[in-house]
Amino acid sequence: MRIQILQHAPFEGPGHITEWAASRSFSLEVIHTYKGISPGNPDEYDWLVVLGGPMSATDDKPWLRTEKRAISEALNAAAGGKAHVIGICLGAQLVAQAMGANISQCPEKEIGWMDVDFTEEARATHFFADFPASSTVFHWHGEQFDLPPSCSNLASTELTECQGFFHGSNIFGFQFHLEMLSNGIQNLMKHCKKDLKGHEKAAYVQSPKEIEAGIKNHLAENRRLLDRFLDELVERT
């Protein structure tokens, strides 16, 4: 299994995906696209995983334009059953955008540990059959995507109707972060601390103390859910 990961910031890496891939002896290559390094073509990987980042999917940076073309190529390969594409947070927005969905500002930022409700349609698939109806997962986003055409809604929160999507067995998008480890969350609080400013008056932005407490209470379950999804995807690849 060859996994290529597109990373958008030095402080937001693959997290538990690296641990999972290593435990199964899968090949994993991380491309730091924000440095101007171009992604590989679909012949070079079985899965393309597009990570989160502090920029916007609507930005017009030269390296991001290059990456968007690469995502479109990956989606074309996925449509032909020759690749799998997984987007996380910003990555999900980029995948959704490439599929024709609109990207917009959220009514409010959604940051911290909050419940997400998985749809019955998602839980009826092999990939999410072991997922609970609701789970507390980690969020850090201020933008959102509409459900892409021909896709199914994966989950929702009180604030965000479309928290993810899937198309067949090849394309998946997660607005939330199942992959984050403790150090990754600490990095976000350090490098994106401006997003937490005014959390006292923000209904969907938790304080650093609340986020820290959530690491102890919810991180292990998030890893279990990610393992379950990725293992099932391997079975179907």
C-alpha positions in Angstrom: 0.0 0.0 0.0 1.4 3.4 -1.1 0.0 6.4 0.7 0.9 10.0 -0.3 0.1 12.8 2.1 -0.2 16.5 1.2 0.8 18.7 4.1 0.0 22.4 4.2 1.9 23.7 7.3 5.0 22.5 9.2 3.0 22.2 12.5 0.0 20.2 11.1 1.2 16.7 10.1 -0.4 13.3 9.6 -0.6 12.5 13.3 -2.0 9.0 13.9 -2.0 8.2 10.2 1.7 7.9 10.4 1.5 5.5 13.4 -1.2 3.5 11.7 0.7 3.1 8.4 3.9 2.1 10.2 2.1 -0.5 12.3 0.9 -2.1 9.0 4.2 -1.6 7.1 2.6 0.6 4.5 4.6 3.1 2.4 3.9 6.7 3.4 5.3 9.8 1.7 4.6 13.3 3.0 4.7 16.1 0.4 5.1 19.6 1.9 3.2 21.4 -0.9 3.4 24.8 0.9 7.1 24.7 0.2 6.4 24.6 -3.5 6.9 20.8 -3.8 4.6 19.3 -6.3 2.4 16.3 -5.5 3.0 13.1 -7.3 0.7 11.7 -10.0 -1.9 9.0 -9.3 0.5 6.3 -10.6 2.7 6.9 -7.6 0.2 6.2 -4.9 -2.8 4.1 -3.9 -4.3 6.6 -1.5 -4.0 10.4 -1.5 -4.6 12.0 1.9 -5.0 15.8 1.9 -4.4 17.3 5.4 -5.7 20.5 7.1 -4.0 23.9 7.3 -4.4 27.5 8.4 -5.0 28.9 4.9 -8.3 29.0 2.9 -9.4 26.7 0.2 -10.3 29.8 -1.8 -6.7 31.3 -1.6 -5.0 31.8 -4.9 -1.4 30.9 -4.0 0.7 29.4 -6.8 1.5 26.2 -4.9 -2.2 25.8 -4.0 -3.2 26.1 -7.6 -0.7 23.3 -8.4 -2.1 21.2 -5.6 -5.7 21.7 -6.7 -4.8 20.4 -10.2 -3.2 17.3 -8.5 -6.4 16.8 -6.4 -8.5 16.9 -9.6 -6.2 14.3 -11.2 -6.6 12.1 -8.1 -10.3 12.4 -8.2 -10.3 11.4 -11.9 -8.3 8.3 -10.9 -10.6 7.6 -8.0 -13.6 7.8 -10.4 -12.0 5.0 -12.4 -11.3 2.9 -9.3 -7.5 3.5 -9.5 -7.0 5.6 -6.3 -8.6 6.6 -3.1 -8.8 10.2 -1.9 -9.2 11.3 1.7 -9.5 15.0 2.7 -9.3 16.3 6.3 -10.4 19.8 7.3 -8.9 22.1 4.7 -8.2 19.0 2.7 -11.8 18.0 2.7 -12.7 21.6 1.6 -10.2 21.3 -1.3 -11.6 17.9 -2.3 -15.2 19.2 -2.1 -14.3 22.3 -4.1 -12.7 20.2 -6.8 -16.0 18.2 -7.0 -18.0 21.4 -7.5 -19.0 22.3 -4.0 -19.1 25.9 -2.6 -16.8 26.9 0.2 -18.0 29.6 2.6 -17.4 31.1 6.0 -19.0 29.4 8.9 -21.5 31.5 11.0 -19.1 30.9 13.8 -15.7 29.2 14.3 -15.9 25.6 15.5 -12.9 24.8 17.7 -12.5 22.1 20.3 -14.1 18.9 21.3 -17.7 18.7 20.2 -20.2 16.1 19.3 -20.7 15.0 15.7 -23.7 13.0 14.6 -23.0 10.3 12.0 -25.8 9.9 9.4 -27.7 6.6 9.1 -26.6 6.4 5.4 -22.9 6.5 6.5 -23.4 4.0 9.3 -25.0 1.6 6.8 -21.7 1.4 4.9 -18.9 -1.0 5.6 -16.6 2.0 6.4 -18.6 3.5 9.2 -20.7 0.5 10.4 -18.8 0.4 13.7 -19.2 4.1 14.3 -21.5 5.3 17.1 -24.5 7.5 16.3 -22.7 10.3 18.0 -19.1 10.8 19.1 -17.0 13.7 20.5 -14.3 14.6 18.0 -11.8 17.4 17.5 -12.6 20.5 15.4 -10.7 23.5 14.2 -12.2 25.4 11.3 -13.8 28.7 10.3 -14.9 27.7 6.8 -17.2 25.0 5.6 -18.3 23.2 2.4 -21.6 22.4 0.8 -22.3 18.7 0.1 -20.5 18.0 -3.2 -22.7 16.8 -6.1 -23.4 13.0 -6.1 -22.0 12.6 -2.6 -23.6 11.5 0.6 -23.4 13.4 3.9 -21.2 11.7 6.5 -22.0 13.7 9.6 -23.2 16.9 11.1 -22.9 19.1 14.2 -25.2 21.6 15.8 -23.4 24.4 13.9 -22.3 22.6 10.7 -24.8 20.6 8.6 -22.2 18.9 6.4 -19.3 17.7 8.5 -18.1 15.2 5.9 -19.0 13.4 2.8 -18.3 10.2 0.8 -18.7 9.1 -2.8 -18.8 5.4 -3.3 -15.8 3.6 -1.8 -13.1 5.9 -3.2 -13.6 9.5 -2.0 -14.0 10.7 1.6 -14.0 14.1 3.3 -13.8 14.8 7.1 -14.2 18.4 8.3 -13.1 17.2 11.8 -9.8 15.7 12.9 -9.7 12.1 13.9 -6.0 12.0 13.1 -4.8 14.6 15.6 -2.4 13.5 18.4 -1.8 15.4 21.5 1.3 17.2 20.1 -0.6 18.2 17.0 -3.4 19.8 19.0 -0.8 21.6 21.2 0.8 22.9 18.0 -2.5 24.3 16.8 -3.0 26.0 20.1 0.5 27.5 19.8 0.5 28.5 16.1 -3.1 29.4 15.7 -3.8 30.8 19.1 -5.4 33.9 17.6 -8.4 31.7 16.6 -9.0 31.2 20.3 -9.2 34.9 21.1 -12.6 35.8 22.6 -13.5 32.2 23.3 -15.3 33.4 26.4 -18.0 34.9 24.2 -17.9 32.3 21.4 -20.5 29.5 21.7 -18.4 27.0 19.6 -14.8 27.9 20.6 -13.4 26.1 23.7 -10.8 27.5 26.0 -7.3 26.0 26.1 -8.1 24.2 29.4 -11.2 22.6 27.8 -9.2 21.5 24.8 -6.5 20.0 27.1 -9.1 18.1 29.1 -10.6 16.8 25.9 -7.2 15.3 24.9 -7.4 13.0 28.0 -11.1 12.2 27.6 -11.5 11.7 23.8 -8.2 11.2 22.0 -8.2 7.4 22.4 -11.7 7.0 21.0 -10.8 9.2 18.0 -7.8 7.0 17.2 -10.0 3.9 17.4 -12.5 5.3 15.0 -9.8 6.3 12.5 -8.2 2.8 12.8 -11.6 1.3 12.1 -12.2 3.4 9.0 -8.7 3.0 7.6 -8.6 -0.7 8.2 -12.0 -1.2 6.5 -10.7 0.9 3.6 -7.7 -1.3 3.2 -10.1 -4.3 3.0 -12.0 -2.6 0.2 -8.9 -1.3 -1.7 
